[in-house]
Structures are given as C-alpha cells and as structure tokens.
Amino acid sequence: MWSRPTRSKPWLVDIVYAIYFLRSWAALAETTNATLGIGQLRGSQLLDHDFLYRCPLENITSNAVSTLNTLDLCNGVVIEEATIDQLQEYMTQRKISSMQLTTCYMNRVFQVEKYINPVLQLNPDALQIARKADAERAAGHIRGPLHGIPFAVKDNIATKDRLETTAGSLALVGSIVPRDAFVVDKLRKAGAVLMGKATLSEWADMRSTVYSEGYSANGGQSRSSYNLTVNPGGSSSGSAIAVANNVVPFTLGTETDGSVINPAERNAVVGIKPTVGLTSRAGVVPESEHQDTVGICARTVRDAAYALDAIYGVDVRDNYTFAQRGDTPNKGYAAALANHTALQGARFGLPWKSFWTFADTEQQSILLDLIDQIRTAGAIFVNNTEITDYQTLVSPDGWNWDYGTTRGRPNESEYTYIKIDFYNNLRSYLSELSNTSIRSVDDVINFNNQHPYAEGAEPGLNPAFASGQDGLLASAATQGIMNETYFQALHFCQNRTRQGIDDALRPSQSVKLDALLVPPDVGQTYQIAAQAGYPMVTIPAGVHSKSGMPFGLALMGTAFGEVELLKFASAIEDLQMARGGGRAKPLWKGLGVDNVPVESQCFGC
C-alpha cells in the first residue's frame, strides 16, 4: 500500500500521483532506466506525441494469453471460474480456507494488474477479515452463502476502514468517510471478505464529456482483457473487469445510466442494475438521487443473486428505499432462480424498432440464434412490443443523455436534471467527510485547476480527459438551482420512459409479458431503463469477431421486477450451458499496448 498525502500538503498530490501511476503502469523508471522529475512530466505532456504514461511492458511471448487466462491451483483446488457454491463446498470440505482463498485472489491481482488494472486498492485488513470468517466456520457459525467469499467494491462506495473512498479523484485522497456504505455494512454482516476497491471512470463519468472510459487520476487506466486497446465499458469498469478475470467472485458497482450494465456486457459477465430504491445509496458518492443505484457484477446469475440478497433492504438514510416495502420476495431473489424448463410458456417481447435495429449485423445474427433457442425451449415471443413514443425518447445516434437538448428541448433532457442533482447531491455527501476541504463541485474544480496535468483541468493537458473538466463546469454553472426546466425535464424523462416500458410489457389488456429482451450493447436500452429507474439484467451472449469484445443479452422489466428478470435470466443461462455455451474466455487482444485514451465506445465493433 502506498502512503497517501493529507490535505495539509496538497503539493504532494502531483508527486504521489506520478509515483503511483508510474508504478501501476509497469514502473516506467525501471523499464527506461531513467528518472523523471515532476517538472519533466508536466513539460512532456505539452509535447505533440503520445502520452508520457504509455509505458512499455515486457516482451509478450506466444503463451502469454494462456498464462494470463490460467489461475494456479489454490491449495490444490481449482478456483478459476469457480462459483460461490463451489467455493463454499471447498471450504465446507476443508480443502481450502477463506484466508487461502483470499490470498490466491490477491495473487491473481498481482498477476494481471500491470495489464488490465482492475483493482485500485487492496484492503490491508482482508486477511484478518478472512481469518475471522474461518474461525466462525470452525465454530459452526456460517452466516450464509457469502461467508468467507472475497469481493471488491467500486471506489465510490464508502468503507470505514484503512481503504480510501475517492471516486478516482485525487481531490478526495486523504478524506475520511463517517461510516461504511449501507451495502458494505450488509455484506460484512453476511460474512463476505472485502478485498479491495475497484478502478472506475473518475467521478463515475460526471467530470468530462469526452474521456477515456475506465480512467481515473487516482487509479489509472483499467482495460478489458478481451481487447486492451478499446473502451472496457464504464463507469464501473474495474468491477466488471475484476470478475471477468477471476480476481474476485463478485463486485459491487454503481449505475446512473449504464455504468453497471455496460461494463458487465462488455466483459462477458452478469450485471444486475436494480430498481432505484432497492439498494441503498447511503455512503455512495452520488451522481443523481433520481437514477443512482448500487448493482452487481458476477460470473453467474446465482452468484449475482446471492450478492443482491445480501445488499437490498430498507435504509433510513435513503428514503428512496422505503418504496420497496411490499415489493420484495419473502425468501430472497436467489430462491426465484430457475433452470431452462421455466422458459416453457414464458412471454417475451423484442422492441425491434426501439432498440434492436441499432445493433450491428453480426450481433443481431448471434442474438437471434439465441432467441431461436429460447423459442425452441417453449418461450412465446409477442409482436408489437415497442417502447411507447420511441421515436421521441430513443436517440437514433447512440447513447446520448443530453438527447433532449440535441432535439432543441433541454426541458426533455436527462442531462438537464442530472447535472443539477450532481451539484446538490455531491454537496450533501461531502458535508459528512472529515480531513478534507473539498465541500462542493466548485472545490473539486478548483483542486483540478491547482493540479491541472494530473487532473486534466483543461483540454489537451491529459489525454484521458480530452474535454478537460467540462462536465464538472456544466454542473457548477447550475449552482444546483432546481428551476422550472429542471422539473419539466425530470417529469418528462421519468414519466415517459416508465410509460414506454410498462406499455411494451403489456401490449394488450389480455397479454402481459415476463420481460423485454434487448441488446445492451445498444446504449439506448439501458438509458431508457435508467431514466425510468427500472431494473435490467444482462448475461453474456456473444463476442464480436473483429474486436474480440463481448456483448450481452439483457432483460428489461418494470419497477421492482427483479424476481421475474432473475428467474428468466437464470433460465436462459441454464439453456446456454446445456447447449455448450457460457462465458467466452478473454482473448487478450492488444496485449502489450497501453494506449491512453482507449479507443472509442466501439459499440458494434
């Protein structure tokens, strides 16, 4: 663990940033046999060539992919792609302990860190937590399916321990949170072992409009092991990457608009984006109270459901969670999971004009083959299940959370209220921190201006933040004033998208669908669900032949409809496994390349 500066010595931030960044990117000073001062670093960034921190990695051998895709045995047992149930069986049979398991996963971090950088911080107390879990197991006290299982959380989810919570920003380095986030506290009580914090897109993509997805000043660039050169998905980038590469069995991420579903489907893992209000946001660095939700990445639907069972619930610190009362299952979500026989008689809709038409030809072909398999298993597909008024609500040019403004109507734009919510919600979150002078979006902007190169305060200073900090500036310009346009935009986006999804789920009075099946690589899918505050679940479905990047098949439902979504996601997953499908192994395309910024969104590549 590296020593972090306190707010009393802000001049150390640039120096520590340089040291840590260089270390995380394969120790530039060692590979070049050169020592660079901070003045040289800054000066070099003004030159017209590749970003300084594109550090050369060691020579890539022909068996490198096989090596990186293989985990060593852990005390003689296979943990590669192991499910939580399998890990519990190993521990029950005393083939492995939680301490041994945690150590093996930490070793995996060190094996892949220099290439894909999924973990920003390792928890120095992880082995102590694991030891306690082992002692409880030996005494006959097993808390549940997550007992002794390591996990990681996105670095915008607070933990009251020796880890830091920075949202990837150097501005929050050294700050102290008042308590664990509600979801972290619940996982601790479930016996899970917090192994570390996952990398992310800084400020969950709120700081810039043109940026390198998966990058933060405090954590560096995270990368997909399927193709290291392109967008890994975000903003919960490290959360998905860690699970995809067997660094941990499950992680927590957060989503405002796509930040769980997008990285999950782009890294061939299961992603659950719950209904807003099912999982508490207390202790989470906020973006918008109207759309923020804590979600999960895992390798199987069952593993994800175990995590959801542990974290959902009513929290007095988040009044949005009160809405779940009466709408959650008595026996939890894992109890609703099913095998492929549940598809017999299930009713699904394909909103073709709303979403499917925007998927590329190869993706459509692979997904429709899966749809045919689902139909053969007995499912019924209903026509005319479009999102109501999709012509107005759905951007024809890809994900665009300012689409209302693009149409000349900012009072119908998601971004209109998101940037105001961010200003107000962040101020509330920051007010509870200690050991920091950062209290507002304006303070973050000022900090970045004082550290312009590390934090990309202006366009051209840091290639990871091509547009500088224009997202923060846009939020600050509102000063958090909730004017008439704000309320019009919020009402329009929430009500129209909710109506659109609900109408599609009930195409006639006599027909009610179990879910809408959509291609989540089309960003407009999760955008509509995000504005509605409705749930989505994505499962791995295929891989693009050209880029090697995965894509998923997602299930979209109505508010607190997670039982149905998880039931049928698990049934489809079981169908895939029965027919020899499942998660594709990472291809490690571009191994040895460490470009910043990563290439464009690459949807459909």
N, C-alpha and C positions, 0 to 999 in steps of 0.2 A: 504494500500500500504506500502511496506517496503522500507526503505531508502537504496539506492544503493551507493556503495563506488565510489569514484573518482579515477582516475588513479594515483593521487598523493599518495594514500595509498593502494598500492597493497596487503599489508599484511592483509588487511581487507577482501579480497575476500574469502579466505578459511573460515573465521569466518562467514561472511554473508551467504555464501553457506550452511554451516552446519545448521545455524539457520533457513534459509528459507526452506531448504529441509526437515528438521525435522517438521516444521510447516505444510508444504504441505502434508506430509505423516502422518497425524493424530497425530502430536505433541508427538513424542516419549518420551520426557522428562516427559510429563504428564501421559502417559499410563504406564510408567515403574517406575514412582516416582524416577527417577534418573537424575542426571545432568552430562552430558558428556562434557569434555573439548576436544579441537581440537586435542591435543596430543593423547588422548584416542581413538578418532575417527580414526585417522591415524593408530595407533597401531592395532586397532581391525581389520582393513582391511587387515592386514598381516596374520591374523589367517586363518586356514583352515576350515571355516564354512560359513554359509550363510551371505550375505552382511548385514552389520550393519543396513542399512536403510529399511530392511524388517519389517516395523512397524506393530504391531498387531492392527487390527481395532476392533471396539466394536463387541459384540456378534451379529451374524446375526440371525434375527428372521424369522419365516416362511413367514411373509407378507412383508419382505424387498423388494423382487422383485416387487411386486405390488406397493409398496410405491414409489420406485425409478422410476418406469415406469409411474407414475401419477404426473401431474402438478396440483398445486392448481389453482382454478379459478382466473383469473386476473381481478379484479374489476367486478366480476360476469360473465365474459365470458370465454369460453374455448379457450386457445391458444395452447394446446397440439396438435401437428401435423397440426396446422393451416397454410394455405398457405398465401402467401403475399397478394393475392387478398382478402382473408377473413379478414386479419388484416387491410387492407385498408378500407374494408366495416365497420368494427368495429369503426375505427377512424372517418370515414365519418358520421356514425350514432351517434357519441359522446358517444359510450358505453365504450370507452377506449381512453386514450391519449398516445402519444408516450412516455411521461415520465412514465406513469404507465406501459406501455408495457416493457420499458427498465428496470424498477425496477423489474418486475416479472421475466424477463430473468436473471437478476443479481442474484435474489434469487435462481433461478434454478442452477446457477453456484455453489453457496454455498451448495446446496443440494447434488450435485454429485461430487464435487471437490475431496473429500478425496478418492473416489473410482476410478474415471477414469481420473481426472486431465486434462480436455480439454483446460483450459484457463491458460496461463502463467501470464498475467497481465490484470487487469480490468482498463478501462480508467476512471481516476478521473473526466474527463470532460464530460462523457457520458450523464449524466442527464441534464447538461447545453445545450448540443447539442440537446437533445430531447425537451427541453423547447423551444428552438428557432424554431424547426420544428413545434411544436404545435402552437406557435404564428403565424407562416406563414400560417398554415392551417386556423386558426381563421380569418386571414385577407383575406382568399380566394386565397392564393398563394400555390398551390400544385405542386411541381416540377416534379412529375412523380410517377411511381408505387413503387419506393423505398422510397418515402418521409416518414420520421419518422420511418423507419424499422431498427432495430438494426442488426449489423453484426460484425464479427471479421475477422482479417487477420492473417495469419501465421507470426511468429515472425522474418521472414527475409524480410518483406515488410516494408519499412520505413514510419514512421509517424512523422511529425514535431509537436509534442505536448509533453505532460508530460509522454507519454509512451516511452519505450526504444525499440530499434531495435538491437537484439543481435545474431540472428541466433541460439539461445540457448546456446551460448558460454559465459563463464564468461569473456573472453578476451575483449568483446565489451560492458560489463556493464559500464555505465557512458559515453559512446561515444554519440556524438550529430550529428544527420543527418542534412544535409543542407536544406532539403525540404521534403514534402510529396512525396512518390512514385506517379507516374502519375496516376496509377489506384486508389489510395486512394483519390487523389485530385478529380478525376472524380466522385467517389462515394459521396464524401462530396457535390459536386455541384448537385448531384442527390437527395440530401436531406436525405441520409441514415445516421444512427447514429452509429459511431464507438464505439463499446462497449469494445473491448479489443484485445489482441494478443493471438493467439492460440499456444499451445505447438507444438513441432516438434522434429524430429530427428536432433541432433546437426549438424550444417553446412550442413543441407539437405543431410545427409548420406555421405558427402565427407571426413569426418575425419578418418573413420575406415572402414576396410573391414569385420570385424566380430564385431557386435554390437547389442545392444538391440533396436529394432525399436521403435520409439516414445519417446526415451530418450534424454534428454539434461542435461548438468550440471546445467544450469540456470533454467530449468523448471521441472526437474524430469521426471518420467516415466508416460506417458499417456497410457490409456488402453481402449480396446474395451468393451463396456457393453454387448456384445454378449458372450464374453468369456474373462475374465480379465487376464487370465494366458498366452495367446498366442499373437503372433505378431498382433498389431492392424492395420498394414499397414502404410506405410510412403513414403516419409518423412513428408507429410502434415497431420500428424496423428491427431493432435488436431482439425484441420479444419474439418475433416470428423466426428470425434467423437462428436464435439460440435453440429453439425447439426443433427446427428443421435439421439441425446438425448435432443432435443428441448431446447438447450442453446441459440441458435440464429437461425433465418430462413435460413441464408446463410453465407458462409465464402469464403474467397479467400485463395488459396494455390498456390504453385508453383511446376512445374514439369520440370525435366531434362530428366528423364527416369522412368516413372511410379509413380511419387510422388503425383499425384492427383488421377489418375485412380485407383491405388492400394488401398489406404486407403478408397476411396469412395466405391468401390465394396465390400470391407471387412467390411464395416459398414452400408450396405444397404441404401446408398444414391446415388443421381445422381451426377456424376462427369463429368465436361467438361474440356478436355485438348485441348485448341485451337491450331490452326496452329501457328508455331513460326513466330512472326511478326504481329499477330492480336491484341495481348495485349502487351503493352509496358513493358519492364523490367527495365526502369529507376527508380532508387530508390529501387531496389530489390537486396539483397545480392546475387551475381551471382555464378553460377557454370560453365556454358558454354554458351557463346553467340550463339552458333550454335543450341542449343537444349532447352534452358530455355524458359519457357512460364508461364504466370500467368493464373491459372484456377480457377474453381468454384466448390464448393460443395453445394448442396441444396437438399430438400426433394422431389421436383417435377421438371420436365423438365421446366415448365413455370417459376418457381422461379429462376432456374439457368439461363434461357434465359433473364429474367429481369436484372440480375446482369451482364451478358455478354453485353447486350445492353448499360449498363452504363459505362463499362470499356474499350471497344475496341476503337480503333482510332489511327490516325497518331500522333506520338510524335517526335518532333525534337531532343529529347535527346536519341532516339533509332532508328537508321536509318533502322533497320530491319522492322519497322512498315510502311515504305514507300511502301513496296511490296503489301500491302493490297489495295492500290488505284485501284478502278475499280472492286474489287472482294468482296465488302461487300454490303449487301442489303440496298436499299434506306429507307425502313421502319423499319429496325432493325430485329433482329433474333426472337423476340417473335411473330412477325407478321407471321412467317413461320410455327408456330406450328399447329398441325392438330389432328383430332380425328382418331379413328381406321378405318374409311372409306377410309382414304388416303392409306391404305395398299393394296387396290384393284389395281392390276396391277403393284405394286412396284416390282422391281427386286433386289434380294439379292444373295450374294454368301457366301458359307461356306467353308473357306480354311481348309479342314479337315486334310490333311496330314501336312500342315504348322503349325496348332495350335490345332485343336480340339482333335487330337489323344492324346495330353498330359493332357487333363482334366480327372479327375477320373471318375469312372463308375457312381457314384451317380449323380455327377454334369452333366455329359452327358445326363443322363436319364431325369433330370428335365429340362435342357435347351432344349433338343429336343422336349419335350412336349410343351414348349413354342413356338418352331419353328413350330410345327404342328398347333398350334392355329393361328400363323401368316399366315401360308399357307391357312388355312381354311378361313381366313379373305380376301383372294384374292391375296396374295403375290405370286410371282413366284421365285422359287429358281433355280439357274443356276449351272450346274456342271462345273468341271474343272476350278475352280477359286482359284488356289494355288498361293502363293507368288512366283514369278519367282526365281528360284535357291534357294528355301527354304532349300535345303539340305546343302547349304553352309552358308546361312545367319542366320538360326534359330538354336539355341543351343538345342540339344536333352535332355539336363540335367537341364532344368530350366533357369531362368533369369541369364544372365552372361554377364556383359558389357565389360569383357575382353575376350570374346569368340574367337576373332581373335588370341590372344596370346595363348589361350588354344589349338588352332589348329596349333600353331607354326608360326603364321603370325601376329605379332604385327602391321604391316602396314595395317591390315584389322580389327583392333580392335577399338571399340568405346572408350574404356578407354584410349587409346594412346593419343587421342586429348583432351578428357575431362580433364585429369589431367593437361595438359598444359594450356588449356583455363582457368581452375580454378586459376592457379597461376597468369596469366595475368589479367583476368577479376576482380579478387578479389583486386588486387593491385590498379586498377583504381577506384573501389568502395571505398576502404579505404582512398584513397587520398583526398576525399571530407569530411571526418569526422573530427570533432573537439573534443577536450577534450579526446584524446586518443593518445597513442604512437604506436598503432598497425597499421602497414602500409603494411604488406605482410604476406604471408603464413609462412614465416620464423619467423616472430614476433609472430604469433599465436603458433607455435611450441615452441618457447622459453617461452612464457607465460605458456603454459601447463607444460613445464618442471619445471617451478617455482612453479606450483600448481599441483603436479603430481597425487595426490589422487582424488581431486575433478574433475580434467580433464582427468584422466586416461592416463597419458603421456606414460606409458609403459604397456605391457600386464601384467595382474594379479593385478594391483593396483585398478581398478574399474571394477567390473564385467559387467557393462553396455558397456564397451569398451574392449572387450576381446582381441582384437588385438592391443590395445593401440591406437596410432595415426598414424598408418601405411599409411592411406590414405593421410594425410597431408604430411608425409615424402615422399611418392611417387611423390606427386605434386612438393614439394620443390626440389626434385632431378632433375627435368627437368629444373629448373630455367626459365621456360617459353619459352624455345628455340623452335621455330617452325621450325623443321628440315624437311628433306625430308620424313621421316617416318610419321611425323605428317600430312603432306599434303596428302600423299598416303592414310593414314587411314581415314581421313576426306572425301576425294573424294570417296573412296570405300564405306564407310558406307552410306553416303548421297545418292549417285547416285544409288547404287544397291537396296537400300530399296525403294527409290522413284519409280524406275522402277518396282520393285516387286509388290508394292501396285497398281500402275497405270495399270500394265498388268492384275492383278487379277480383277480390276474393269471393264476392257474391254476385256473379254475373246475372243471376235471375233470382226471383223470390224462392224458387224451389231448389236452387243449386247453391251449395256452399263449398268452397274449396278448402283443402287442408293447407295448401301453401302455393305461392308463386315460385316457379323455378326460373332463375335468371343467371346470366353470365357475369360474375362480379368483376371480371377484367374490364368490363364496360363500367367506367366510374360513375355514370349516371344512376346505376342501380342503387349503390349504397348512398348516393347523395339524396335520392328521394326518400329512402328509409331514414336517413339521418334527420332530414327536415321534419319528418313526421314523428321522430322519436321512437320508431318501431324497430323490432328486432330483425336480425339477419344471422344466418349460419352459413359458412362456406366450408366445403370439403374439397380435397384435391380431386382433379378430374383429368388433367392432361398437361402436355408440355409442348411449347412451340418448337418446331423443328429447327428453325433458323437461329433463334436466340438461346434456346435451351431453357427459357423461363417458363415456369409452371403457370397454370390458370385453374380456377376452380369452378364448381357449380354451387350456386347459393340458393338458399330457401328464404323467402321473404314472407313475413306474416304481420298480423295486427298486434296491437298493444298487449303485452304480457302473454303472447302466444308461443313462448319458448317451449312449452311441453310438446306441442304439435311439431314445431320445427326440429327439435332434437329427436323426437320419435322417428320422423321420416328421414332425417339426415343419417341417423344410425342405420336405418333400414337400407338406404341407398349405399352406404359404406359397406354394409354386410354383403349386399349384392355384388359390389365391385370385388370384394375379397373372394367371394365364392366363384367368381369368373376369372380369377388370377390377376385382378387389378390391385390397386392400392397406391401408396405414395411412391413417386419416382425418386430415385436416388439423385443427389446433386451431381451435376456434370462438371462443375468447376471450370466452366469456360472462362477464358481471360485470366486464368491463374497466373500470377506474377505481374499483372497490370494493376496499378493503383491510382487510376485517374481521379482527379477531383476538378470539376464536378463529375459525378457519374452521368452517363448518357440519359437522354430524355425519358419521360414517363414510359415510353416504349410499350404502350398498350397495343396489343395486337401484333407485336413483332415476333 
